[in-house]
Amino acid sequence: MNKKLNIVFLDFDDIKNPILGGGQAKATVEVGKRLVKMGHSLTVICSKFPGYQDRFENGIRYIHIGIGTRNIKLNNILYILLLPIEVVKQRKVDIILECFTAPISTLFSPLFTKIPVVALTTSFEADMFSSLYHFPLFKHIEKIGLKQYQYFIAYTKHYEKKIKKYNKYAIVKIIPEGVGEEFFKIKKKTPEFILFLGRLDIGQKGIDLLLEAYSKVKDKIDYSLVIAGNGPDELKIRKIIKSYNLGKKVKMIGPTFGSKKFNVLSRSLFVAFPSRHEGFPLFSLEALASSLPLVAFDIPGLSWTNINVCLKAKKYNTDEYSKLLLLATKKSVVNKMSISAKKFAKNYSWDNVASSFESFFYEISLHKK
């Protein structure tokens, strides 16, 4: 019998973080609780947030570091600066999994411990952040950081190729995200609207591009646009909606979790996914499992999808995107894609993901010896 492992996840986010609580936090829970059921011990080191609590939940121990403000960027900076201290503290640990963190991706954890560190390509777009903030140093830090790791988990072959470009000796395991069975059980109702669901972050999520594209065809589309979620750019988004005179066609419904999320998914025609960059967006997989095809830009984070489930416009071309929004409202198109979407999503499961994590961790343990 394989030994039971003591594992630490370095994940900036926490599923209970009211100002974030994103896809990676959920992935950590889903993989983590399955690793615990397999008999392993798991601790997650994440960032403080307003009202945070160190706790023991789903068999997982949560420890928070940094400063618990409502400013994500400030929390992020403090987390990155303090993380080496926490890594040094780890003693009786078999594996450390570091979730890459924006804006620099790599946090250089292997420099502070002799314990094997596995890098997970969660936020792996430092070049995009460099361009967004006009600060080239981010992408240079990422390139230097990639050389410090021996082990990686990549979501797609695209990210494996990127890793190998800067670290030819890297040992890379490709493991995609998973999706829960609950999304396959959502009963479809008569479609009422097009859905965007995610963090209200214009720079990453491309909500400005979506609104620009939607405004071009608003008079040709019979479906309204629902924007679900919360985040730092809510006021900016409301201003954009007003500037395009979309007040009667676009509705913002705030944070959308649990039964509210399932209800919204059941009433959607398709999901608008206009992100500028992503790792492996968990919600896109949840949407497909809910029989909802995607309309997106052709970004590496969606390279795992195909034309049967996801219509892709050239990167950030809103004219092309608007045409795809219109195309996806046609019943002959969306009905066929909806059937394909659910079938496609069945290839992914959290049980398989967790088993792949465990298998790779054991490989590393043997390789270390």
N, C-alpha and C positions, 0 to 999 in steps of 0.2 A: 504493500500500500504506500502511495506517495505521502510524504510528510505534509503536515498542514502548515501553511505559510502565514507569516505575520507581514501584512501588506499595508503600506501607507500611500494614499492618494494625495497629491498636491493639486487641489482644484480651487481656484479663486472663488468660484460660485458656490452657493448653497441653495438647495431647492426651496428653502423658506425665506430666501432673501427677497423682500418686497420690491426692491428696485432693480432686480436682475432675475434670479430664478429661471435661468434659460435652459436650453436643450442639454448642454453638457452636465449641468447639475442633475437633471433627470437621468441622464445616462449613467452618471456616477451612482445614483441610487439603484437603478435597475441592475447594473453589473455588480455593484457592491453587495446588495442583499442576496444575490445568487451565489457569490463567492463565499459569503458567510454561511449559507445553507450547505455549501460543499465542505464546510468545516474550517475555513480560513478565518483569520482575524483581520479586521479592516479598520483603519483610522483615516479620516479625511481632514486635512488641514486646509481651511478656507479663510476668506476675508471676513472681518467684522462688518456688520451692517446695523442700522437702527433696530433695537430690540432683539439682537442676536442672543442665542443661548448655546453654550457648550452643552452637548447632550449625547445620549445614547439612543439611537432610533434605527429600526429595521436591522438590529444587530451591528450597526455601524456607529463608531465613536466619532463625533464631530468636535474639532478644536478650531477656534477662530483667532486670527491674528490681525494686527493692523489697527485701523481707526474706523469706527462705525458711523461715518457720516452718510448723508444722502447724495454725496458727490462720488459717482462711480470712479472717475479718473483719479481722484485723491485716494480713495480706498485702494485702487489698483497700484498706485505708486508705493504706498506704504507696505502693501502685501509683498510686492516684488523686493523691496529693500530689506524686509524682515525675514523673508523666507529662508535665506542661508542659515540664519541662527537656528531655525526650527529643524532644518536638515541636519545640521551638526548634532543636534540633541538626540537624533534617532540612533539607537544602539542595537537593541534586540529585534531588528527588522530584517526580513529576507529580501523584500523587493520594495522599491519606491517607484511609483508611477507619477510622472510629472505631466500635467496637462499644460500644453503650451498656452501662454497668456499674452493677450494684446498689451501693448503694440509691438513688443520685441520678440514674441514667440518663445524663444529659448530663455530659460532662467538660470542656466549654468549649474544646476544642482549637482552634477557629477564632480564638480570641483570641490565640494564641501563634504564628501562622504566616500567611503570605500564600498558601501552597499550598492548593488546593481541598481541603476536608475533606468527606467524605461520612459522614453519620451512619447507622449500621445499627441498627435497632430490636430489638436482642437482648434486653436487660433493660430493659423500658420500662414499669415498674409502680411508679414512685416513690410514687404514692398508696397502693398496697398496703403498701409498706414503711413509709410514714408511719403507717398504721393499726396495723401489726404491732408497731412499736417505739414507738408513741405519741409520734412526733416529726414534727410537721407540716412542719418545715423541708425535709424530703426532697422533697416534692411541689412546694414553692415553688421550690426550686433547679431542679427539672426544667423547670418552666414558663418560668423566666427563661432557662435554658440553651437551650431549643428555639428561641428567637429569635436565637441567635448563628449558626445554621447556614443555609446556602442550599440544600444538597443532602441528600437523604435517600433511603435504601432502606428501604421498609416491607414487612413480610411479608404484610400483609393490608390490605384497604380500611379495616378498623376503625382500624388504626394510622395510615393516611394521614389519616383524618378527625381523629384526635387531634392529629396534627402541624399540620394546617391550622387547627385551632381556635386555636392559640397562635402560629402563624406563617403568615399567609395568603400570604406571598410565597414560601414554600418550593417547591422543585422536587423532586417526589417520584416515585420509580420503585418500583412494586410488584413485588417478586421473592420468591417463596416459597422454602422450603428444598428440597433434593433428597433422593433416596434411591438407594443403590447397587444394582446388579443382583444382588449376592450374596443380598439378602434375598428376592428373587423366586424364588430357586432352592432355598430351604429346603424339604425334604420333610417334610410333616406326618406326625406319628405319632399314635397314640391319645392323645387329650387326658387329662392327669393332674391338672392344677391350673389355677387362675387365677393370673395373673402380675402382679406389680408390679415394674418395673425402673426404677431411677433413683437419684439422690442421696438419701441418708437425711437429708433436711432437712424436718422437720415443717412449719415455717412456710410454705414454698413448695409442697412436694409433697403436702401433705394426707394423709400416711400415718395420722395420728390419726383423720381422718374416715373413711378406708377401714376401719380396724380397728373403729371404732364401728359402721359400717354392716354390716360382715361379721358382727360379733357378734350382730346382730339376727336374722340368718337362718342362722347357722352350722349349726343342726340341720336345716335344710331343703335345704342345699346339699351335694351329694355330693363336691364338689371341694374340696381343700385350697387354701390361699392361700400362694403362694411370694413372698417379698420378696427381691429381688436388688439388690445395690448396697452401697455404703459411704458414710459421711458422718458429720457431727458429732453426729447424734441417735440413733445406734445403741442406746445404753443406755436412752434414754428410750423408744424403740420397744419394746424388750424388756420394759420395765416395763408399758407399755400392754397388750402381749400377755398378760402375766401377770394384769393387773387384770381383763381380760375372760375369763380362763380359756380362752385360745385356744392353749395350748401344744401340744395334739395336732392342731390344725387349721392352724396357721401355722408356716411354716418360713423361717428367714432363711439365705440361702446365700452371702452376702458378695459381693465384687466379681465382676462377670460380664461378661467381654469375650471376643472372639475365638470359638473353637470352643465354649466353654462357653455363650456367649450364643446361638449358633445352635442348640445342643442344647436349651437351655431354651425358646426360641421354638418349636421343632418339637413340643414336648410340652405346650404351653399351650392352653387352651380359648379364652381371650380375655385382653385386657390391661385391668386396672383402672388408670385414669388419674385419680386424685382431686385433681390439683393445684388449689391456690387461685389461682395465677396463673402464666402462661408467656408467652414471646414467641411463637415458633413452635417447639413441642417436636419436635425431630428424631426422638426415639425413637417418638413416636406415628406418624410416617410409616413408620418401619422396621417397626413392628408391623403396620400395614395391608398393607405389601408382603409380609409373612410370612403373610398371610391371617388375621390376628388382629384382630377388631373391638375397639372401645374402649368402656369404660363410664366416663363422665367427668361433671364438672360443667359447666354451660353458662357457660364463661369465654371472653373475647375471644380468647385464644390458640388456641382450637380452633374459631373461627368459620368456618374454611375447610373443616371437615368437614360431613357431612350425616347425616341419620337412618339412611341405608342402611349406614353404616359406624361410627357412633358414637351410643350411647345417652347422653343428657344429662339429668342431674337439675338441679333448680333449685340455684342456688349455695349450697353447703354444707349442703343439706338431706339429712341422713343417712338419714332414713326413706325418702325417695324413692330415694336412691342404693341402699339395701339391696334395694328392690323391683326395681331394674334389674339388680343383681347376680344375683338369683334368675331374672329373666326371661332373662338372657343364657346361663343354663345349659341352657335348653331347646334341644334339637337342631334343631327346626324354625326357631328364631330364629337361633341362632349359625351354622348351616350356610349359610343364605341370606346372612347378613352377611359371612361369611368370603369367599364368592365375590365379593361387591361390593367388599370391602376391597382385594383384590389388583388388581381392575380400576381402582378409584379411584386407587390409588398409582401406576399406570403413567402418570398425567398429569404426574408429577414426575421429573426427572432432573438429576443434577449437571452434565451437559454443557450442558443448557439454562440452568441457573442461572449457570454460569460465563460463558456467551456473553452473557447479559443484563447481568452485571456489566461485562464488557468494553465492550459497546455503550454503557452508561450512562457509563462512564469516558471514552469517546471523545466523547460528547455534551458532557460537562463541559469537556473540553479545548478543544473548539471554542467553547463558550459563554464560556470564559475569554478567548479571543482576541478 
